[in-house]
Amino acid sequence: MLVITRKSGERVCLGDEITITVLDVVGSSVRLGIEAPAEVPVYRHEIWAAVKAENQAAAESGKGDLPTSS
């Protein structure tokens, strides 16, 4: 893991197309602004983990769980 110290208003670039800006630091909270192309998904980690878990559960459900057309 790369650890970088930034102050409010400073930026970090990920490649040529993604920029993360530290907008504000208050106590233990940091507000980040993320500039990325529309095709790059940006999620909070807890949302990403929930989506992955839901997708995994759906993939593991048996075909017999699906309704059949009559």
ABEGO torsion letter per residue (X at the ends): XBBBBBBBGBBBBBEAABBBBBABBBEABBBBBBBBBAABBBBBAAAAAAAAAAAAAAAABBAAABBBBX
